[in-house]
Amino acid sequence: MLGKNPHQDLHRIAQKHGPIMYMQFGFVPNIIVSSPQAAEHFLKTYDLVFAGRPPHQAAKYLSWDQRNLSFGTYGTYWRNMRKLCTLELLSSLKIGSFQPMRREELGLLVEWLKHAALEHVSVDLSAKVSSLTVEMSCRMVFGKKYEDKDIDERGFKVVIQEGMKLVAIPNLGDYFPFLGVLDLQGLTRKMNALSKVFDQFFEKVIDDHVRAGDQGPTKDIVDIMMSIMQSGGTDFQFDRRHVKAIMLDMLAASMDTAASSVEWILSELLKNPRVMKKVQKELVEVVGLDRMVEESDLESLEYLDMVVKETFRLHPVAPLLIPHYSLEDCTVDGYQIPKDARIIINTFAIGRDPNAWTDHEKFNPERFVGSSIDLRGQHFQLLPFGSGRRGCPGMQLGLIMVRLIVAQLVHCFDWKLPNNMLPSELDMTEEFGLVVSRAEHLMAEQKYGHIPDPIESFNLVYKKNDKHKSWIDDASEQMGINEFNLVDLDTGDDGDNVDGNENLGDASNVNFDFSMTETPSFVQCEGVGEFMTETPAWIRSNPC
């Protein structure tokens, strides 16, 4: 009944059987929730009743017996742990302290992409964004970068993704407890091996921090947790097992979910060039062309925010969230929900509910114009981070990373699909896991700088004897400028109209060809003359 993408299968079944479905898997009752109204009942009206997490073999192995936030059993310990993480690890002040690091790592990626653009090679955006979020996450959590081989020969990303898949795969032992010891799917063996990989690496990280001591004013996540552990400043037992469990929580949340979110947003922008251009236009208006995007700019990028919301609507990175668990019997909308039932919130189905969204299959960021719908879990049409007591405490950090990465990449580069692929041909197939990613890596070609809206002609402004080079971005592929007017920047005198192949004489004998059949990355002015256009959209001052 359920295939490789169970969130899609459950959505199709719900279209026939309704927004609240009862499914018995083995000995475990499962309640599938597929509409905003039903989600509000489970996540708000009866939030406390459904705040539990079910017994889960993967969580036992990969969260140090459910000692982390994601899979922790609801109760006094979990509430205290969430409070600690919210106040000490994920506060606005703490998130802000890592801002210079995020900027530095993003700047390194931009520099790499600039060089790649000169070589006219396609870029594996999925891999590059994944590497970026790994570097950011390691520096926030550990205080430094670790090489892939430090954790396992497969590398950070692969190991984290394997953990996310093992958590998401239905385990027969969870539904038929007597089969658990047989390990018919081999999942227990894999989880046990993976838990040892994480445990050995995290022990090394903790030992490194103990040896290093207090090294400076900016403390990483492990520094803070070690201080809490050593001071005994909690009302509950807090030892190395808790530190390791929270480390994995933080890594998975900031690394895997952020990378997949950026990947889906860039996919939709490449599939919808109109939207891409509109995002670029907003970035030019808000940020300009003489500097990089700063985190302080993000709140002013309203259209980008709409694009992020629309992408989360169609591509929630955790489409089934983490299952909730009923702590007692409860009646919801006339349905009897038994104690110990698993509650599965299908945010994929909710984002495609025709009663909540017009043209629900269409990517249309403008649907959020004038809308109060946000991502904080108060509007149940859009629940990428969950809601209620079990809502994601790292939402603020995740959104900063996602919006900053997308904004900077779109601000610095024009992107298109490789090998003359049409936007409609881009494969959007999903690969299921706790976090859903693209089945195929996203490949793209980039050009440094922006391509303006088509124009027929322009004034070419020049200044002789300037020592540095300047760049003139070319127009769209449809454009082909054949004529421009020379203007001397020193005298203001107009020259004669010339075609793009004519020798410019006094202007350092530079030849231009604007009669193009295809668009180059840029036209570079050789020699000592500096050339720019009077059309503001064409002036590029290289902010990235």
C-alpha positions in Angstrom: 0.0 0.0 0.0 2.9 2.4 0.8 5.7 2.8 -1.6 9.1 4.6 -1.7 7.4 8.0 -0.9 4.8 7.2 1.8 3.9 10.8 2.3 2.7 11.0 -1.3 0.8 7.6 -0.9 -0.9 8.7 2.3 -1.9 11.9 0.6 -3.6 10.0 -2.2 -5.4 7.7 0.3 -6.5 10.7 2.4 -8.1 12.3 -0.7 -10.4 9.2 -0.8 -10.9 8.5 2.9 -10.7 11.8 4.6 -8.4 14.1 6.7 -8.3 11.8 9.8 -7.6 8.2 9.0 -7.1 5.2 11.3 -4.5 2.6 10.1 -3.5 -0.4 12.1 0.2 -1.3 11.4 0.9 -4.5 13.3 0.0 -4.0 16.9 0.2 -0.2 16.7 -2.7 2.1 15.9 -1.8 5.0 13.6 -3.8 8.2 13.1 -3.0 10.0 9.8 -3.8 13.7 9.8 -4.1 15.4 6.4 -5.8 18.8 6.7 -5.2 22.1 8.5 -8.3 21.8 10.6 -7.5 18.3 11.8 -3.9 19.3 12.5 -5.1 22.1 14.7 -7.0 19.6 16.8 -4.0 17.4 17.4 -1.3 20.1 17.7 -3.2 22.9 19.5 -6.6 21.9 21.0 -5.3 18.6 22.5 -1.6 19.4 22.3 -0.7 18.1 25.7 -2.5 14.7 25.1 -0.4 14.2 21.9 2.9 15.6 23.1 4.5 12.2 23.5 7.0 10.4 21.2 6.4 6.7 20.5 8.9 4.0 21.4 11.3 3.8 18.5 14.2 1.4 18.0 16.0 4.0 15.8 15.6 6.6 18.5 16.9 4.2 21.1 20.2 3.8 19.2 20.6 7.2 17.7 19.5 9.5 20.5 21.2 7.7 23.4 17.9 6.1 24.5 15.7 9.1 23.7 17.8 11.7 25.6 17.6 14.3 22.9 14.8 16.8 22.1 13.6 15.3 18.9 12.7 11.9 20.2 12.7 12.5 24.0 9.8 11.1 26.0 7.5 13.9 27.1 7.8 14.7 30.8 9.7 16.7 33.4 13.1 15.8 31.9 12.1 16.7 28.4 10.6 20.1 29.5 13.7 21.0 31.4 15.9 20.0 28.5 13.9 22.0 26.0 14.1 25.0 28.3 17.9 24.6 28.6 18.3 24.4 24.8 16.0 27.3 24.1 17.7 29.6 26.5 21.3 28.6 26.3 21.8 27.1 22.9 19.2 28.6 20.5 18.6 32.1 21.9 18.7 35.1 19.5 21.9 36.3 21.2 23.6 32.9 20.8 22.5 32.6 17.2 23.7 36.1 16.5 27.2 35.3 17.9 27.8 32.9 15.0 26.9 35.5 12.3 30.5 36.3 11.3 31.2 32.6 10.9 28.2 32.1 8.6 29.2 35.1 6.5 32.8 33.8 6.2 31.7 30.3 5.1 29.2 31.7 2.6 31.9 34.0 1.2 34.2 31.0 0.6 31.5 29.3 -1.4 30.8 32.5 -3.4 34.5 32.8 -4.3 34.6 29.1 -5.4 31.5 29.7 -7.6 33.1 32.8 -9.2 36.1 30.8 -10.3 33.8 28.0 -11.6 31.8 30.5 -13.6 35.0 31.6 -15.4 35.5 28.0 -16.5 31.9 27.6 -17.7 31.4 24.3 -16.0 28.1 23.0 -14.5 28.0 23.0 -10.7 26.6 20.4 -8.4 24.5 22.7 -6.3 23.3 20.0 -4.1 26.8 18.9 -3.1 28.1 22.5 -2.7 25.2 23.6 -0.5 25.5 20.4 1.5 29.2 21.0 2.1 28.4 24.6 3.1 25.9 23.6 5.8 28.3 20.9 7.1 31.0 23.6 7.6 28.6 26.0 9.2 27.1 23.4 11.5 30.5 22.0 12.6 31.8 25.4 13.5 28.6 26.3 15.4 28.5 23.0 17.3 32.1 22.0 17.6 33.9 25.3 17.2 36.0 24.2 14.3 35.8 22.2 11.1 36.4 18.5 11.0 37.4 16.6 8.0 35.1 13.9 6.6 37.5 11.2 7.6 37.3 12.3 11.2 33.9 10.8 11.6 33.9 8.0 9.0 35.3 7.3 5.6 31.9 8.1 4.2 31.9 11.6 5.5 29.6 13.8 7.6 26.8 14.3 5.2 26.5 10.6 4.2 26.5 9.5 7.8 23.9 12.0 8.9 21.7 11.2 5.9 22.0 7.5 6.7 20.8 8.2 10.3 17.8 10.2 9.0 16.8 7.4 6.6 17.1 4.7 9.3 14.9 6.8 11.6 12.2 7.2 8.8 12.2 3.6 7.5 9.2 1.6 9.0 10.8 -0.9 11.3 8.9 -4.2 11.7 10.2 -4.4 15.3 8.3 -1.2 16.1 5.0 -2.7 15.0 5.6 -6.3 15.8 7.7 -6.2 19.0 8.2 -10.0 19.0 10.0 -9.7 15.6 12.4 -7.0 16.9 15.0 -9.6 18.1 15.0 -11.2 14.7 16.0 -8.0 12.9 14.5 -9.2 9.6 15.3 -6.0 7.8 18.8 -5.7 9.1 17.9 -2.2 10.5 19.0 -2.9 14.1 22.4 -4.0 12.9 22.8 -0.9 10.8 21.6 1.4 13.7 23.9 -0.2 16.2 26.9 0.2 13.9 26.0 3.8 13.1 25.5 4.7 16.8 29.0 3.5 17.5 30.3 5.8 14.7 28.6 8.8 16.3 29.5 7.8 19.8 33.2 7.5 19.1 33.4 10.7 17.2 31.4 12.7 19.8 33.6 11.3 22.6 36.6 12.6 20.7 35.0 16.0 20.3 34.2 16.2 24.1 37.8 15.2 25.0 39.1 17.9 22.6 37.0 20.5 24.4 38.1 19.3 27.8 41.8 19.6 26.8 41.3 23.0 25.2 39.5 24.6 28.1 38.1 28.1 27.8 39.6 29.5 24.7 37.8 32.7 24.1 34.6 34.8 24.3 32.7 33.0 21.5 31.7 29.6 22.8 30.4 26.9 20.6 27.5 24.6 21.5 29.7 21.9 23.0 31.5 24.5 25.2 28.1 25.6 26.6 26.9 22.1 27.3 30.2 21.1 28.9 30.0 24.1 31.2 26.5 23.1 32.2 27.6 19.5 32.8 30.6 20.5 34.9 28.8 23.1 36.9 26.0 20.8 37.8 23.6 23.7 37.2 20.6 21.6 36.1 17.7 20.1 38.1 18.2 16.8 36.3 21.0 14.5 35.5 23.1 15.9 32.7 26.1 13.9 31.6 28.1 13.0 28.4 25.2 11.0 27.0 23.0 14.1 27.0 25.8 16.2 25.5 26.2 13.7 22.7 22.4 13.4 22.1 22.0 17.2 21.8 25.1 17.3 19.5 23.5 15.0 17.0 20.2 16.9 17.3 21.9 20.1 16.4 23.9 18.7 13.6 21.0 17.0 11.9 18.7 20.0 12.3 21.2 22.6 11.1 22.9 20.5 8.5 20.5 18.2 6.7 17.3 20.1 6.9 18.9 23.4 5.9 20.7 21.9 2.9 17.5 20.2 1.6 15.5 23.4 2.1 18.0 25.4 0.1 18.1 22.7 -2.6 14.3 22.8 -3.1 14.1 26.6 -3.1 16.8 26.8 -5.8 15.1 24.0 -7.7 11.9 26.0 -7.8 13.7 29.2 -8.8 15.4 27.4 -11.7 12.1 25.9 -12.7 10.4 29.3 -12.5 12.8 32.0 -14.1 10.1 34.7 -13.6 10.3 34.2 -9.9 14.1 34.1 -9.9 14.2 37.5 -11.7 11.8 39.0 -9.2 13.9 37.8 -6.3 17.0 39.3 -7.9 15.2 42.6 -8.5 14.2 42.8 -4.8 17.8 42.0 -3.8 19.1 44.9 -5.9 16.5 47.2 -4.4 17.2 46.2 -0.8 20.9 45.3 -0.8 22.2 47.2 -3.9 25.1 46.0 -6.0 28.1 47.2 -3.9 28.0 44.7 -1.0 27.1 41.2 0.1 23.8 40.3 1.6 23.8 40.7 5.4 21.6 38.9 7.9 20.1 42.3 8.9 18.8 42.5 5.3 16.7 39.3 5.5 13.6 40.9 7.2 13.4 43.4 4.4 13.3 40.8 1.7 9.6 40.3 1.6 9.3 38.5 -1.7 12.1 36.1 -0.9 10.2 35.3 2.3 7.1 34.4 0.1 9.3 32.2 -2.0 10.6 30.4 1.1 7.0 29.9 2.3 5.8 28.6 -1.0 8.7 26.1 -1.3 8.0 24.8 2.2 4.3 24.4 1.2 5.1 22.2 -1.7 8.3 20.6 -0.4 8.2 20.3 3.4 11.6 18.8 4.3 10.1 16.6 6.9 6.7 15.8 5.3 5.5 13.5 8.0 7.3 15.4 10.8 8.3 13.1 13.7 5.4 11.0 14.9 3.5 12.2 18.0 2.1 9.8 20.6 -1.1 9.8 22.5 -0.6 9.8 26.2 -4.2 9.0 27.0 -7.5 8.2 25.3 -9.0 11.2 23.6 -12.0 12.1 21.4 -11.0 14.4 18.4 -13.7 15.7 16.1 -15.9 12.7 17.0 -13.1 10.1 16.5 -12.0 8.0 19.4 -8.2 8.1 19.6 -6.8 5.4 21.8 -3.8 5.8 24.2 -0.5 4.8 22.7 -1.5 5.6 19.1 1.0 7.1 16.7 -0.1 10.5 15.3 1.3 11.2 11.8 0.9 14.8 10.6 1.2 14.8 6.8 2.4 18.3 6.1 2.9 17.3 2.4 -0.9 16.7 2.2 -1.8 19.8 4.1 0.2 22.0 1.8 -1.8 20.6 -1.1 -5.2 20.8 0.5 -7.5 22.4 -2.2 -9.7 23.7 0.6 -6.8 25.6 2.0 -5.0 26.7 -1.1 -6.1 27.8 -4.6 -4.2 26.3 -7.5 -2.6 24.1 -4.9 -0.2 22.3 -7.3 1.1 25.6 -8.7 4.2 27.3 -7.5 3.0 30.8 -6.8 4.8 32.9 -4.2 2.4 35.8 -4.8 -0.3 33.9 -3.0 1.2 35.2 0.2 0.9 38.9 -0.7 -1.1 40.5 2.1 -1.3 37.2 3.9 -0.6 36.8 7.7 0.4 33.2 7.3 3.9 32.5 8.7 6.1 29.5 9.5 5.8 29.6 13.3 3.2 26.9 13.7 0.2 29.2 14.4 -1.3 28.8 10.9 -2.0 25.2 10.4 -2.1 25.4 6.6 1.7 25.6 6.7 3.6 23.5 9.2 7.2 22.9 8.1 8.5 23.2 11.6 5.5 21.6 13.4 3.6 23.3 16.1 2.8 23.3 19.8 5.0 21.8 22.4 6.8 19.7 19.9 7.4 22.5 17.4 11.0 22.8 16.3 13.0 25.0 18.7 15.7 25.6 16.0 13.4 27.2 13.6 15.0 30.7 13.9 18.5 29.4 13.2 17.2 27.2 10.3 15.4 30.1 8.6 18.4 32.4 8.9 20.7 29.8 7.3 18.2 29.0 4.5 17.3 32.6 3.6 20.9 33.9 3.8 22.3 31.2 1.6 19.6 31.5 -1.1 19.7 35.3 -1.0 23.5 35.4 -1.4 23.6 32.9 -4.2 20.8 34.6 -6.2 22.3 38.0 -5.5 25.8 37.2 -6.8 24.9 34.9 -9.8 22.5 34.4 -12.6 21.6 30.7 -12.7 20.3 28.4 -15.4 19.9 24.7 -16.0 22.7 23.0 -17.8 22.9 21.7 -21.4 20.1 23.9 -22.6 17.6 22.1 -20.4 14.2 23.7 -20.3 12.7 24.6 -16.8 9.8 22.2 -17.5 12.3 19.4 -17.9 13.9 19.7 -14.4 13.3 16.4 -12.5 11.7 17.1 -9.1 11.5 13.5 -7.9 11.9 13.2 -4.1 13.9 10.7 -2.1 12.1 9.9 1.2 13.7 10.0 4.6 13.0 11.8 7.8 14.2 14.7 5.7 13.2 14.5 2.0 15.8 15.5 -0.5 16.0 15.5 -4.3 16.4 12.1 -5.8 18.9 13.5 -8.3 21.4 16.2 -7.5 20.6 19.7 -8.7 23.0 20.7 -11.4 23.2 24.3 -12.7 25.3 26.8 -14.6 26.0 30.2 -13.1 27.1 33.6 -14.4 28.7 36.1 -12.1 26.5 39.2 -12.1 22.9 39.9 -13.2 21.3 39.9 -16.6 19.0 42.9 -16.9 15.7 43.2 -18.6 16.1 43.4 -22.4 16.7 46.9 -23.9 17.4 47.9 -27.5 20.3 50.3 -27.0 22.2 52.2 -24.4 24.9 54.8 -23.8 28.4 53.3 -23.4 30.2 55.5 -20.9 34.0 55.4 -20.9 36.9 56.9 -19.0 40.4 56.6 -20.4 43.6 55.7 -18.5 41.9 54.0 -15.6 44.1 51.1 -14.4 41.5 48.5 -13.4 39.1 46.4 -15.4 35.4 46.7 -15.4 32.7 44.3 -16.6 29.6 44.7 -18.6 27.0 42.0 -18.2 25.3 41.0 -21.4 21.6 41.0 -21.9 19.2 38.0 -22.1 19.7 35.4 -24.8 16.9 37.1 -26.8 18.5 40.5 -26.7 21.5 41.1 -29.0 22.4 44.8 -28.8 23.7 46.1 -32.1 24.1 49.8 -31.4 25.2 52.0 -28.6 26.3 55.6 -28.1 29.7 56.6 -26.8 29.9 59.2 -24.0 33.2 60.6 -22.7 33.0 60.5 -18.9 35.4 63.4 -18.5 33.8 65.8 -21.0 30.3 64.5 -21.3 30.5 64.8 -25.0 28.5 62.3 -27.1 30.3 60.4 -29.7 28.9 58.9 -32.9 26.7 55.9 -32.9 28.7 52.8 -33.6 27.9 49.2 -34.1 29.3 46.6 -31.6 32.1 45.6 -33.9 33.6 49.0 -34.6 37.0 50.0 -33.2 36.5 52.5 -30.3 39.6 54.4 -31.2 40.7 56.6 -28.3 39.1 54.2 -25.8 42.1 51.9 -25.8 41.2 50.2 -29.1 38.8 47.8 -27.5 36.4 45.9 -29.7 33.0 44.8 -28.5 30.5 42.4 -30.2 27.0 42.8 -28.9 25.4 41.0 -31.9 25.3 37.7 -30.0 23.6 34.4 -30.6 24.2 33.2 -27.1 24.9 35.0 -23.8 28.4 34.9 -22.4 29.1 35.1 -18.7 30.3 38.7 -19.1 32.1 41.0 -21.6 35.5 42.0 -20.2 37.2 45.2 -21.3 40.8 44.7 -22.0 43.4 47.4 -21.9 43.4 50.5 -19.8 40.0 51.9 -20.7 37.1 51.4 -18.2 33.6 51.0 -19.7 30.2 50.9 -18.1 26.7 51.7 -19.1 24.4 54.5 -18.0 21.7 52.0 -17.3 21.9 51.3 -13.6 20.9 47.6 -13.9 24.0 47.1 -16.0 26.5 48.6 -13.6 28.3 45.9 -11.6 30.6 46.8 -8.8 31.4 43.2 -7.7 30.0 43.0 -4.2 30.5 39.2 -3.8 
